């Protein structure tokens, strides 16, 4: 049996961590080491240390960018 470790109930406007991970694999994983280090700092600051007051606006902006 496969289990999705990130399954959770979330509001409809909130995307899943798995989609975020897949996008990061496509865009960040293969960057040069120095750029990956910078992105590591950015993720720590904005993802793990920040509050989520603007989550709806960020999701809308991301969807707009992905749909171009």
N, C-alpha and C positions, 0 to 999 in steps of 0.2 A: 504494500500500500504506500502510495506517495502522500506526503503531508506537506502542505504549504506552510512553512514556518511563519510567514508574514500575514496569514489570514487574520482579518479583523473586520469589525463593522466600522465603516467610516461614512461621513456624509457623501452624498452623490458628487459634490464638486471636488472632492479630494481624490487624487490619483493614488496608485499603489506604490510602495517602495520597490517592488519588483520591476515596474516600468522604469523607475528612476535608475535602478541598477543596470538594466539593459542599455539605457541611453548612455550612461557613464561608460559602460564597456565599449560602446561604439565611438565615443568622442574623447575620452580622457585616458583610458588604459594604455594606449600605444604612443602617448606623447613622450618627448625626451624627458629624462629624469628631472631636470631642473623645473620644467613646466609642470610636471606631475607634483613636485614638491609644493609649488605655488598653489595648485589646485587643492592639494591636501589642506593647506592653511585656509583657503577660501571656504572649503566644505566644513572644516571645524568651526569657523566663525559663523557662517551663515546658516548651516544646517543643524549642527549639534549644539551651538551655544546661543542661538537666536530664538526669540519668541516667534509665534506663528500668526501674528495679527494680520499680516498681509497675504495669507496663503491663497485666498480667492483671487486677488489681483495678480499674484505671481502665476497661478495656474492659467488664468485667462491669457496672460502675456505669452506664456509658453505655448499654449494651444495656437495662438495667433501666429507665432513664429514657425511652428511645426507644420501648419497648414498653408504656408506660402508656396 
